[in-house]
Structures are given as structure tokens and as C-alpha cells.
Amino acid sequence: MKQRIITGVIAGALFISIAIFGGWLYTGLLVLLAIIGFTEYVRMNGVAWSDPSSLLGYASVLLFVLPWAEWGIKMPSDLTILWMLAFLLLAVTVITKNRTTLDGAALMLLGALYVGYGFVAMIEIRQMEQNGLFWTFLTFFCIWASDIGAYFFGRAFGKTKLWPSISPNKTIEGALGGVLLSLAVSAVFALTASELIEWPKALLIGLIAAVAGQFGDLIQSAYKRVRNIKDTGSLLPGHGGVLDRCDSWLIVFPLLWLTELLPV
């Protein structure tokens, strides 16, 4: 527990500092996290990084997350990238005479979308010309509040298991505590920046960040249980890998971005 707290505080402070700096440093960090995260995804599915399907997945993740517009390069739409990836992965199943299976191709398509689109949403929101840091911090702080609230409320009051077959330690009381703390944080943002966000929208973002974030956690827990692994990686001592730490981020940011609850 001590190691987990120390690592979390140091990593959190460093991440917040980089987010404040923004620009190439923040983008570069998230690009790196996306590459590491996809590597974890490939490894947990038992596929070599050098497999043709993996290489296509890496290429697609980079097509999503690299700052092509800043380099003056016009990229195809996200849908076009996904369709081309699907086509190429299906072609690989033919070229390899089904050594790369249809199921394997589908896994790489899912992974590229899950990791690539998740991280590009974080990058795009921070890079907004108007108040990108505000919307980034609002989202992150609500997610983190949900995690903290769920943990401590669960330890203090948890009695009713939330989903024991997937995550045996999570409780309904903890989940509700996470929602409440996320709502409280979103209310603070609305109170201190009323010119940027109204109360109803702030509370809705807080609610979605908590509920969707906890689903993101459960999704990763379910996947790890299927693959019979404890952590997706060992990047952060006591915390696991990138997908372990960013599971909520990868769901919440795209959801708020696509629903336009965050400015686009």
C-alpha cells in the first residue's frame, strides 16, 4: 500500500505538471503511453509485436495519436482509418493462410480503436484553443475523484458486492461513494469557473465520468480475468501497466468528446 501511494503521488504530480505545460511534451507523453498501452494489449492477447496484425495495429494507433495537423499533413477521417485497418487485417488472414485468424484480426481492430481513439481524445481536448487545460483537468479530476471515493467508501462502508465474478473487491457502496465525490469535484469546477460551465452540465460530466470510468475499470478487470493475468504490465510499481492505470481515461474522454459534452 505504501509503495502504491508513493508511486501514485509522484506519478500524479508529474502528469499534472506535464498537462499544465501542454504542447509537445503532453502530446509526446500520451503518444508514448498509447504505444506502451497497445504493446500491453498485444502481449496480453498472446500475439508477438512483430506479427503483421500487430504491426498494422501499431500503425493505426500512431495514425490516430500523432499530431499530423501540426506537421501540415492532412489525414483521412477516423472512419477511413478504421475501415482501411479492417480491410488490411482481413487481407492478412488471407495472405498468412489463416495463421492470423479472423478472431485475431478482430482483436487488433478493437485494440487499435480502444487505445488509439482513447488517447487521441485526451490529446485533442488539451489542445483546444479555448480553455483546453480547464476541460482536461475537469475530466481527469472527476475520474480520479471517482477512483478515490470508490476506494475509501468501499473500505469504510462496503458490504454489497458490485460484480464479484469480475472484480471481487468492488462494492456498490464504494461505487456510489465514487459517484458522489466525482459530483462534488464537478460542482467545485462549476463554482470556480461559472463563466465556462453551468451547474447542470458540470454535474452531468461528473456523473458520466464516475459511471463510465467505473465501467472502464470493470472492462479491464473482465479482460484480465479472461486472460488470467493480474496486471497488464509493470510500468508503475504497485499500479501495474498503462492499461491498468488508464482504463477509465480510455472510456471517459472519448465518450465526453463524442457526445460533445466537452467542447470540440
ChimeraX commands (.cxc) that place a marker at each C-alpha (Angstrom):
marker #1 position 0.00,0.00,0.00 radius 0.5
marker #1 position 2.81,2.43,0.94 radius 0.5
marker #1 position 4.57,1.85,-2.38 radius 0.5
marker #1 position 1.27,2.28,-4.24 radius 0.5
marker #1 position 0.58,5.64,-2.57 radius 0.5
marker #1 position 4.12,6.97,-3.09 radius 0.5
marker #1 position 4.17,5.92,-6.73 radius 0.5
marker #1 position 0.70,7.37,-7.29 radius 0.5
marker #1 position 1.57,10.74,-5.74 radius 0.5
marker #1 position 4.82,11.10,-7.70 radius 0.5
marker #1 position 3.32,9.95,-10.99 radius 0.5
marker #1 position 0.23,12.14,-10.47 radius 0.5
marker #1 position 2.26,15.25,-9.71 radius 0.5
marker #1 position 4.46,14.66,-12.75 radius 0.5
marker #1 position 1.47,14.06,-15.01 radius 0.5
marker #1 position -0.33,17.21,-13.79 radius 0.5
marker #1 position 2.82,19.27,-14.37 radius 0.5
marker #1 position 3.14,17.96,-17.93 radius 0.5
marker #1 position -0.57,18.60,-18.57 radius 0.5
marker #1 position -0.13,22.20,-17.43 radius 0.5
marker #1 position 2.84,22.61,-19.75 radius 0.5
marker #1 position 0.85,21.10,-22.60 radius 0.5
marker #1 position 2.13,21.31,-26.15 radius 0.5
marker #1 position 4.64,18.82,-27.49 radius 0.5
marker #1 position 5.52,17.48,-24.03 radius 0.5
marker #1 position 1.95,16.46,-23.16 radius 0.5
marker #1 position 1.31,15.10,-26.64 radius 0.5
marker #1 position 4.58,13.20,-26.59 radius 0.5
marker #1 position 3.77,11.63,-23.24 radius 0.5
marker #1 position 0.35,10.44,-24.39 radius 0.5
marker #1 position 1.78,9.11,-27.66 radius 0.5
marker #1 position 4.30,7.13,-25.60 radius 0.5
marker #1 position 1.55,5.86,-23.28 radius 0.5
marker #1 position -0.51,4.83,-26.31 radius 0.5
marker #1 position 2.39,2.81,-27.74 radius 0.5
marker #1 position 3.08,1.14,-24.38 radius 0.5
marker #1 position -0.64,0.52,-23.84 radius 0.5
marker #1 position -1.03,-1.14,-27.23 radius 0.5
marker #1 position 2.07,-3.22,-26.55 radius 0.5
marker #1 position 0.42,-4.44,-23.34 radius 0.5
marker #1 position -2.75,-5.20,-25.25 radius 0.5
marker #1 position -0.87,-7.19,-27.88 radius 0.5
marker #1 position 1.09,-9.11,-25.25 radius 0.5
marker #1 position -1.96,-9.95,-23.11 radius 0.5
marker #1 position -3.57,-11.45,-26.23 radius 0.5
marker #1 position -0.54,-13.65,-26.83 radius 0.5
marker #1 position 0.46,-12.02,-30.12 radius 0.5
marker #1 position 4.05,-11.10,-30.99 radius 0.5
marker #1 position 4.71,-7.40,-31.57 radius 0.5
marker #1 position 6.25,-8.32,-34.93 radius 0.5
marker #1 position 3.16,-10.16,-36.15 radius 0.5
marker #1 position 1.68,-8.48,-39.26 radius 0.5
marker #1 position -1.62,-7.89,-37.47 radius 0.5
marker #1 position 0.20,-6.25,-34.55 radius 0.5
marker #1 position 2.21,-4.00,-36.85 radius 0.5
marker #1 position -0.99,-2.86,-38.56 radius 0.5
marker #1 position -2.44,-2.12,-35.11 radius 0.5
marker #1 position 0.60,-0.07,-34.12 radius 0.5
marker #1 position 0.42,1.87,-37.38 radius 0.5
marker #1 position -3.25,2.66,-36.81 radius 0.5
marker #1 position -2.67,3.80,-33.23 radius 0.5
marker #1 position 0.03,6.17,-34.50 radius 0.5
marker #1 position -2.28,7.42,-37.25 radius 0.5
marker #1 position -4.74,8.34,-34.51 radius 0.5
marker #1 position -2.43,9.93,-31.94 radius 0.5
marker #1 position 0.42,11.65,-33.77 radius 0.5
marker #1 position -0.10,15.42,-34.33 radius 0.5
marker #1 position -0.33,15.25,-38.11 radius 0.5
marker #1 position -2.20,18.55,-38.45 radius 0.5
marker #1 position 0.58,20.40,-36.62 radius 0.5
marker #1 position 3.01,18.97,-39.15 radius 0.5
marker #1 position 0.84,20.21,-42.03 radius 0.5
marker #1 position -0.23,16.70,-43.06 radius 0.5
marker #1 position -3.88,16.15,-43.95 radius 0.5
marker #1 position -5.03,12.79,-42.62 radius 0.5
marker #1 position -8.05,10.68,-43.62 radius 0.5
marker #1 position -11.05,10.58,-41.31 radius 0.5
marker #1 position -11.14,8.28,-38.30 radius 0.5
marker #1 position -13.74,6.10,-40.03 radius 0.5
marker #1 position -11.47,5.78,-43.08 radius 0.5
marker #1 position -8.56,4.72,-40.89 radius 0.5
marker #1 position -10.69,2.08,-39.18 radius 0.5
marker #1 position -12.08,0.75,-42.46 radius 0.5
marker #1 position -8.61,0.54,-44.01 radius 0.5
marker #1 position -7.33,-1.25,-40.91 radius 0.5
marker #1 position -10.21,-3.73,-41.08 radius 0.5
marker #1 position -9.53,-4.37,-44.77 radius 0.5
marker #1 position -5.79,-4.84,-44.28 radius 0.5
marker #1 position -6.29,-7.13,-41.29 radius 0.5
marker #1 position -8.71,-9.26,-43.28 radius 0.5
marker #1 position -6.20,-9.32,-46.13 radius 0.5
marker #1 position -3.55,-10.56,-43.71 radius 0.5
marker #1 position -5.76,-13.53,-42.79 radius 0.5
marker #1 position -5.71,-14.49,-46.47 radius 0.5
marker #1 position -2.01,-13.79,-47.07 radius 0.5
marker #1 position -0.97,-15.80,-44.00 radius 0.5
marker #1 position -3.37,-18.62,-44.93 radius 0.5
marker #1 position -5.28,-18.13,-41.69 radius 0.5
marker #1 position -2.20,-18.17,-39.46 radius 0.5
marker #1 position -3.61,-14.80,-38.48 radius 0.5
marker #1 position -7.16,-15.80,-37.67 radius 0.5
marker #1 position -10.32,-13.81,-38.13 radius 0.5
marker #1 position -10.61,-13.59,-34.34 radius 0.5
marker #1 position -7.05,-12.30,-34.13 radius 0.5
marker #1 position -7.77,-9.66,-36.76 radius 0.5
marker #1 position -10.86,-8.54,-34.84 radius 0.5
marker #1 position -8.81,-8.25,-31.63 radius 0.5
marker #1 position -6.27,-5.96,-33.28 radius 0.5
marker #1 position -9.03,-3.79,-34.75 radius 0.5
marker #1 position -10.65,-3.48,-31.32 radius 0.5
marker #1 position -7.32,-2.73,-29.63 radius 0.5
marker #1 position -6.35,-0.01,-32.11 radius 0.5
marker #1 position -9.73,1.68,-31.64 radius 0.5
marker #1 position -9.74,1.28,-27.84 radius 0.5
marker #1 position -6.21,2.57,-27.30 radius 0.5
marker #1 position -5.76,4.93,-30.24 radius 0.5
marker #1 position -9.09,6.73,-30.03 radius 0.5
marker #1 position -8.90,6.92,-26.26 radius 0.5
marker #1 position -5.58,8.71,-26.21 radius 0.5
marker #1 position -6.30,10.97,-29.18 radius 0.5
marker #1 position -9.40,12.26,-27.35 radius 0.5
marker #1 position -7.17,13.27,-24.43 radius 0.5
marker #1 position -4.75,15.00,-26.78 radius 0.5
marker #1 position -7.43,16.85,-28.73 radius 0.5
marker #1 position -9.18,18.13,-25.62 radius 0.5
marker #1 position -5.95,19.51,-24.15 radius 0.5
marker #1 position -5.02,21.16,-27.44 radius 0.5
marker #1 position -8.28,23.10,-27.75 radius 0.5
marker #1 position -7.56,26.78,-28.32 radius 0.5
marker #1 position -10.09,27.85,-25.68 radius 0.5
marker #1 position -9.63,26.53,-22.14 radius 0.5
marker #1 position -8.21,23.14,-23.08 radius 0.5
marker #1 position -6.50,22.82,-19.71 radius 0.5
marker #1 position -9.74,23.53,-17.85 radius 0.5
marker #1 position -11.68,20.79,-19.66 radius 0.5
marker #1 position -8.76,18.39,-19.33 radius 0.5
marker #1 position -8.49,18.93,-15.59 radius 0.5
marker #1 position -12.27,18.79,-15.10 radius 0.5
marker #1 position -12.36,15.36,-16.71 radius 0.5
marker #1 position -9.25,13.97,-15.03 radius 0.5
marker #1 position -10.16,15.27,-11.59 radius 0.5
marker #1 position -13.66,13.78,-11.81 radius 0.5
marker #1 position -12.19,10.42,-12.86 radius 0.5
marker #1 position -9.62,10.49,-10.06 radius 0.5
marker #1 position -12.25,11.58,-7.54 radius 0.5
marker #1 position -14.38,8.61,-8.56 radius 0.5
marker #1 position -11.44,6.24,-8.10 radius 0.5
marker #1 position -10.54,7.70,-4.69 radius 0.5
marker #1 position -14.14,7.84,-3.50 radius 0.5
marker #1 position -14.83,4.27,-4.59 radius 0.5
marker #1 position -11.73,3.00,-2.81 radius 0.5
marker #1 position -12.21,4.75,0.52 radius 0.5
marker #1 position -16.01,4.50,0.67 radius 0.5
marker #1 position -15.66,0.84,-0.23 radius 0.5
marker #1 position -13.18,0.21,2.57 radius 0.5
marker #1 position -15.27,2.13,5.10 radius 0.5
marker #1 position -18.80,1.09,4.20 radius 0.5
marker #1 position -18.57,-1.63,1.56 radius 0.5
marker #1 position -20.77,-4.64,2.22 radius 0.5
marker #1 position -22.64,-5.38,-1.01 radius 0.5
marker #1 position -20.51,-6.79,-3.81 radius 0.5
marker #1 position -20.84,-4.90,-7.08 radius 0.5
marker #1 position -19.76,-7.59,-9.54 radius 0.5
marker #1 position -17.89,-10.36,-7.71 radius 0.5
marker #1 position -17.37,-12.57,-10.76 radius 0.5
marker #1 position -15.34,-9.81,-12.41 radius 0.5
marker #1 position -13.91,-7.70,-9.59 radius 0.5
marker #1 position -14.48,-9.32,-6.19 radius 0.5
marker #1 position -13.27,-6.35,-4.10 radius 0.5
marker #1 position -15.58,-3.71,-5.57 radius 0.5
marker #1 position -18.78,-2.86,-3.73 radius 0.5
marker #1 position -21.97,-0.97,-4.53 radius 0.5
marker #1 position -21.29,1.34,-1.57 radius 0.5
marker #1 position -17.85,2.11,-2.95 radius 0.5
marker #1 position -19.25,2.78,-6.44 radius 0.5
marker #1 position -21.81,5.20,-5.02 radius 0.5
marker #1 position -19.08,6.91,-3.00 radius 0.5
marker #1 position -17.10,7.37,-6.19 radius 0.5
marker #1 position -20.09,8.96,-7.91 radius 0.5
marker #1 position -20.69,11.33,-5.00 radius 0.5
marker #1 position -17.08,12.50,-4.84 radius 0.5
marker #1 position -16.95,12.98,-8.62 radius 0.5
marker #1 position -20.13,15.08,-8.45 radius 0.5
marker #1 position -18.61,17.14,-5.63 radius 0.5
marker #1 position -15.48,17.82,-7.71 radius 0.5
marker #1 position -17.52,18.80,-10.77 radius 0.5
marker #1 position -19.53,21.17,-8.55 radius 0.5
marker #1 position -16.31,22.84,-7.40 radius 0.5
marker #1 position -15.30,23.39,-11.02 radius 0.5
marker #1 position -18.72,24.92,-11.77 radius 0.5
marker #1 position -18.48,27.13,-8.69 radius 0.5
marker #1 position -14.99,28.42,-9.52 radius 0.5
marker #1 position -15.48,28.80,-13.27 radius 0.5
marker #1 position -19.15,29.64,-13.75 radius 0.5
marker #1 position -18.29,31.59,-16.90 radius 0.5
marker #1 position -17.08,28.37,-18.56 radius 0.5
marker #1 position -19.58,25.77,-17.38 radius 0.5
marker #1 position -23.07,25.73,-15.90 radius 0.5
marker #1 position -24.06,23.60,-12.94 radius 0.5
marker #1 position -26.24,21.05,-14.80 radius 0.5
marker #1 position -23.55,20.36,-17.39 radius 0.5
marker #1 position -20.82,20.12,-14.77 radius 0.5
marker #1 position -22.82,17.63,-12.71 radius 0.5
marker #1 position -23.65,15.60,-15.82 radius 0.5
marker #1 position -19.95,15.42,-16.69 radius 0.5
marker #1 position -19.16,14.39,-13.13 radius 0.5
marker #1 position -21.81,11.67,-13.24 radius 0.5
marker #1 position -20.67,10.31,-16.60 radius 0.5
marker #1 position -17.01,10.43,-15.59 radius 0.5
marker #1 position -17.78,8.36,-12.49 radius 0.5
marker #1 position -20.14,5.81,-14.04 radius 0.5
marker #1 position -18.32,5.38,-17.35 radius 0.5
marker #1 position -14.96,5.45,-15.57 radius 0.5
marker #1 position -16.00,2.62,-13.27 radius 0.5
marker #1 position -17.23,0.69,-16.29 radius 0.5
marker #1 position -13.81,1.26,-17.86 radius 0.5
marker #1 position -12.23,-0.27,-14.78 radius 0.5
marker #1 position -14.61,-3.24,-14.88 radius 0.5
marker #1 position -13.99,-3.74,-18.60 radius 0.5
marker #1 position -10.27,-4.07,-18.00 radius 0.5
marker #1 position -10.85,-6.31,-14.97 radius 0.5
marker #1 position -13.07,-8.60,-17.04 radius 0.5
marker #1 position -10.50,-8.78,-19.83 radius 0.5
marker #1 position -7.67,-9.58,-17.43 radius 0.5
marker #1 position -9.79,-12.31,-15.84 radius 0.5
marker #1 position -10.40,-13.85,-19.26 radius 0.5
marker #1 position -6.64,-13.76,-19.97 radius 0.5
marker #1 position -5.84,-14.96,-16.44 radius 0.5
marker #1 position -3.42,-12.12,-15.63 radius 0.5
marker #1 position -3.21,-9.79,-12.64 radius 0.5
marker #1 position -1.81,-6.68,-14.36 radius 0.5
marker #1 position -1.39,-5.65,-17.97 radius 0.5
marker #1 position 2.18,-4.50,-17.27 radius 0.5
marker #1 position 4.66,-3.35,-14.65 radius 0.5
marker #1 position 5.35,0.25,-15.66 radius 0.5
marker #1 position 4.37,1.72,-12.27 radius 0.5
marker #1 position 5.31,-0.19,-9.09 radius 0.5
marker #1 position 2.16,-1.11,-7.21 radius 0.5
marker #1 position -0.08,0.12,-10.02 radius 0.5
marker #1 position 0.54,-2.20,-12.95 radius 0.5
marker #1 position 0.71,-1.11,-16.55 radius 0.5
marker #1 position -0.67,1.66,-18.72 radius 0.5
marker #1 position -3.96,-0.10,-19.38 radius 0.5
marker #1 position -4.37,-0.74,-15.66 radius 0.5
marker #1 position -3.98,2.96,-14.85 radius 0.5
marker #1 position -5.67,4.45,-17.90 radius 0.5
marker #1 position -8.65,2.12,-18.21 radius 0.5
marker #1 position -11.10,4.80,-17.05 radius 0.5
marker #1 position -9.47,7.51,-19.15 radius 0.5
marker #1 position -9.79,5.44,-22.33 radius 0.5
marker #1 position -13.57,5.28,-21.90 radius 0.5
marker #1 position -14.46,8.65,-20.35 radius 0.5
marker #1 position -12.55,11.01,-22.64 radius 0.5
marker #1 position -13.89,9.63,-25.95 radius 0.5
marker #1 position -17.41,9.41,-24.50 radius 0.5
marker #1 position -17.44,13.06,-23.37 radius 0.5
marker #1 position -15.77,14.11,-26.64 radius 0.5
marker #1 position -18.13,12.23,-28.96 radius 0.5
marker #1 position -21.24,13.39,-27.08 radius 0.5
marker #1 position -19.87,16.97,-27.27 radius 0.5
marker #1 position -20.22,17.49,-23.53 radius 0.5
marker #1 position -16.66,18.72,-23.84 radius 0.5
marker #1 position -16.13,21.41,-26.50 radius 0.5
marker #1 position -14.80,20.10,-29.79 radius 0.5
marker link #1:1,2 radius 0.2
marker link #1:2,3 radius 0.2
marker link #1:3,4 radius 0.2
marker link #1:4,5 radius 0.2
marker link #1:5,6 radius 0.2
marker link #1:6,7 radius 0.2
marker link #1:7,8 radius 0.2
marker link #1:8,9 radius 0.2
marker link #1:9,10 radius 0.2
marker link #1:10,11 radius 0.2
marker link #1:11,12 radius 0.2
marker link #1:12,13 radius 0.2
marker link #1:13,14 radius 0.2
marker link #1:14,15 radius 0.2
marker link #1:15,16 radius 0.2
marker link #1:16,17 radius 0.2
marker link #1:17,18 radius 0.2
marker link #1:18,19 radius 0.2
marker link #1:19,20 radius 0.2
marker link #1:20,21 radius 0.2
marker link #1:21,22 radius 0.2
marker link #1:22,23 radius 0.2
marker link #1:23,24 radius 0.2
marker link #1:24,25 radius 0.2
marker link #1:25,26 radius 0.2
marker link #1:26,27 radius 0.2
marker link #1:27,28 radius 0.2
marker link #1:28,29 radius 0.2
marker link #1:29,30 radius 0.2
marker link #1:30,31 radius 0.2
marker link #1:31,32 radius 0.2
marker link #1:32,33 radius 0.2
marker link #1:33,34 radius 0.2
marker link #1:34,35 radius 0.2
marker link #1:35,36 radius 0.2
marker link #1:36,37 radius 0.2
marker link #1:37,38 radius 0.2
marker link #1:38,39 radius 0.2
marker link #1:39,40 radius 0.2
marker link #1:40,41 radius 0.2
marker link #1:41,42 radius 0.2
marker link #1:42,43 radius 0.2
marker link #1:43,44 radius 0.2
marker link #1:44,45 radius 0.2
marker link #1:45,46 radius 0.2
marker link #1:46,47 radius 0.2
marker link #1:47,48 radius 0.2
marker link #1:48,49 radius 0.2
marker link #1:49,50 radius 0.2
marker link #1:50,51 radius 0.2
marker link #1:51,52 radius 0.2
marker link #1:52,53 radius 0.2
marker link #1:53,54 radius 0.2
marker link #1:54,55 radius 0.2
marker link #1:55,56 radius 0.2
marker link #1:56,57 radius 0.2
marker link #1:57,58 radius 0.2
marker link #1:58,59 radius 0.2
marker link #1:59,60 radius 0.2
marker link #1:60,61 radius 0.2
marker link #1:61,62 radius 0.2
marker link #1:62,63 radius 0.2
marker link #1:63,64 radius 0.2
marker link #1:64,65 radius 0.2
marker link #1:65,66 radius 0.2
marker link #1:66,67 radius 0.2
marker link #1:67,68 radius 0.2
marker link #1:68,69 radius 0.2
marker link #1:69,70 radius 0.2
marker link #1:70,71 radius 0.2
marker link #1:71,72 radius 0.2
marker link #1:72,73 radius 0.2
marker link #1:73,74 radius 0.2
marker link #1:74,75 radius 0.2
marker link #1:75,76 radius 0.2
marker link #1:76,77 radius 0.2
marker link #1:77,78 radius 0.2
marker link #1:78,79 radius 0.2
marker link #1:79,80 radius 0.2
marker link #1:80,81 radius 0.2
marker link #1:81,82 radius 0.2
marker link #1:82,83 radius 0.2
marker link #1:83,84 radius 0.2
marker link #1:84,85 radius 0.2
marker link #1:85,86 radius 0.2
marker link #1:86,87 radius 0.2
marker link #1:87,88 radius 0.2
marker link #1:88,89 radius 0.2
marker link #1:89,90 radius 0.2
marker link #1:90,91 radius 0.2
marker link #1:91,92 radius 0.2
marker link #1:92,93 radius 0.2
marker link #1:93,94 radius 0.2
marker link #1:94,95 radius 0.2
marker link #1:95,96 radius 0.2
marker link #1:96,97 radius 0.2
marker link #1:97,98 radius 0.2
marker link #1:98,99 radius 0.2
marker link #1:99,100 radius 0.2
marker link #1:100,101 radius 0.2
marker link #1:101,102 radius 0.2
marker link #1:102,103 radius 0.2
marker link #1:103,104 radius 0.2
marker link #1:104,105 radius 0.2
marker link #1:105,106 radius 0.2
marker link #1:106,107 radius 0.2
marker link #1:107,108 radius 0.2
marker link #1:108,109 radius 0.2
marker link #1:109,110 radius 0.2
marker link #1:110,111 radius 0.2
marker link #1:111,112 radius 0.2
marker link #1:112,113 radius 0.2
marker link #1:113,114 radius 0.2
marker link #1:114,115 radius 0.2
marker link #1:115,116 radius 0.2
marker link #1:116,117 radius 0.2
marker link #1:117,118 radius 0.2
marker link #1:118,119 radius 0.2
marker link #1:119,120 radius 0.2
marker link #1:120,121 radius 0.2
marker link #1:121,122 radius 0.2
marker link #1:122,123 radius 0.2
marker link #1:123,124 radius 0.2
marker link #1:124,125 radius 0.2
marker link #1:125,126 radius 0.2
marker link #1:126,127 radius 0.2
marker link #1:127,128 radius 0.2
marker link #1:128,129 radius 0.2
marker link #1:129,130 radius 0.2
marker link #1:130,131 radius 0.2
marker link #1:131,132 radius 0.2
marker link #1:132,133 radius 0.2
marker link #1:133,134 radius 0.2
marker link #1:134,135 radius 0.2
marker link #1:135,136 radius 0.2
marker link #1:136,137 radius 0.2
marker link #1:137,138 radius 0.2
marker link #1:138,139 radius 0.2
marker link #1:139,140 radius 0.2
marker link #1:140,141 radius 0.2
marker link #1:141,142 radius 0.2
marker link #1:142,143 radius 0.2
marker link #1:143,144 radius 0.2
marker link #1:144,145 radius 0.2
marker link #1:145,146 radius 0.2
marker link #1:146,147 radius 0.2
marker link #1:147,148 radius 0.2
marker link #1:148,149 radius 0.2
marker link #1:149,150 radius 0.2
marker link #1:150,151 radius 0.2
marker link #1:151,152 radius 0.2
marker link #1:152,153 radius 0.2
marker link #1:153,154 radius 0.2
marker link #1:154,155 radius 0.2
marker link #1:155,156 radius 0.2
marker link #1:156,157 radius 0.2
marker link #1:157,158 radius 0.2
marker link #1:158,159 radius 0.2
marker link #1:159,160 radius 0.2
marker link #1:160,161 radius 0.2
marker link #1:161,162 radius 0.2
marker link #1:162,163 radius 0.2
marker link #1:163,164 radius 0.2
marker link #1:164,165 radius 0.2
marker link #1:165,166 radius 0.2
marker link #1:166,167 radius 0.2
marker link #1:167,168 radius 0.2
marker link #1:168,169 radius 0.2
marker link #1:169,170 radius 0.2
marker link #1:170,171 radius 0.2
marker link #1:171,172 radius 0.2
marker link #1:172,173 radius 0.2
marker link #1:173,174 radius 0.2
marker link #1:174,175 radius 0.2
marker link #1:175,176 radius 0.2
marker link #1:176,177 radius 0.2
marker link #1:177,178 radius 0.2
marker link #1:178,179 radius 0.2
marker link #1:179,180 radius 0.2
marker link #1:180,181 radius 0.2
marker link #1:181,182 radius 0.2
marker link #1:182,183 radius 0.2
marker link #1:183,184 radius 0.2
marker link #1:184,185 radius 0.2
marker link #1:185,186 radius 0.2
marker link #1:186,187 radius 0.2
marker link #1:187,188 radius 0.2
marker link #1:188,189 radius 0.2
marker link #1:189,190 radius 0.2
marker link #1:190,191 radius 0.2
marker link #1:191,192 radius 0.2
marker link #1:192,193 radius 0.2
marker link #1:193,194 radius 0.2
marker link #1:194,195 radius 0.2
marker link #1:195,196 radius 0.2
marker link #1:196,197 radius 0.2
marker link #1:197,198 radius 0.2
marker link #1:198,199 radius 0.2
marker link #1:199,200 radius 0.2
marker link #1:200,201 radius 0.2
marker link #1:201,202 radius 0.2
marker link #1:202,203 radius 0.2
marker link #1:203,204 radius 0.2
marker link #1:204,205 radius 0.2
marker link #1:205,206 radius 0.2
marker link #1:206,207 radius 0.2
marker link #1:207,208 radius 0.2
marker link #1:208,209 radius 0.2
marker link #1:209,210 radius 0.2
marker link #1:210,211 radius 0.2
marker link #1:211,212 radius 0.2
marker link #1:212,213 radius 0.2
marker link #1:213,214 radius 0.2
marker link #1:214,215 radius 0.2
marker link #1:215,216 radius 0.2
marker link #1:216,217 radius 0.2
marker link #1:217,218 radius 0.2
marker link #1:218,219 radius 0.2
marker link #1:219,220 radius 0.2
marker link #1:220,221 radius 0.2
marker link #1:221,222 radius 0.2
marker link #1:222,223 radius 0.2
marker link #1:223,224 radius 0.2
marker link #1:224,225 radius 0.2
marker link #1:225,226 radius 0.2
marker link #1:226,227 radius 0.2
marker link #1:227,228 radius 0.2
marker link #1:228,229 radius 0.2
marker link #1:229,230 radius 0.2
marker link #1:230,231 radius 0.2
marker link #1:231,232 radius 0.2
marker link #1:232,233 radius 0.2
marker link #1:233,234 radius 0.2
marker link #1:234,235 radius 0.2
marker link #1:235,236 radius 0.2
marker link #1:236,237 radius 0.2
marker link #1:237,238 radius 0.2
marker link #1:238,239 radius 0.2
marker link #1:239,240 radius 0.2
marker link #1:240,241 radius 0.2
marker link #1:241,242 radius 0.2
marker link #1:242,243 radius 0.2
marker link #1:243,244 radius 0.2
marker link #1:244,245 radius 0.2
marker link #1:245,246 radius 0.2
marker link #1:246,247 radius 0.2
marker link #1:247,248 radius 0.2
marker link #1:248,249 radius 0.2
marker link #1:249,250 radius 0.2
marker link #1:250,251 radius 0.2
marker link #1:251,252 radius 0.2
marker link #1:252,253 radius 0.2
marker link #1:253,254 radius 0.2
marker link #1:254,255 radius 0.2
marker link #1:255,256 radius 0.2
marker link #1:256,257 radius 0.2
marker link #1:257,258 radius 0.2
marker link #1:258,259 radius 0.2
marker link #1:259,260 radius 0.2
marker link #1:260,261 radius 0.2
marker link #1:261,262 radius 0.2
marker link #1:262,263 radius 0.2
marker link #1:263,264 radius 0.2
view
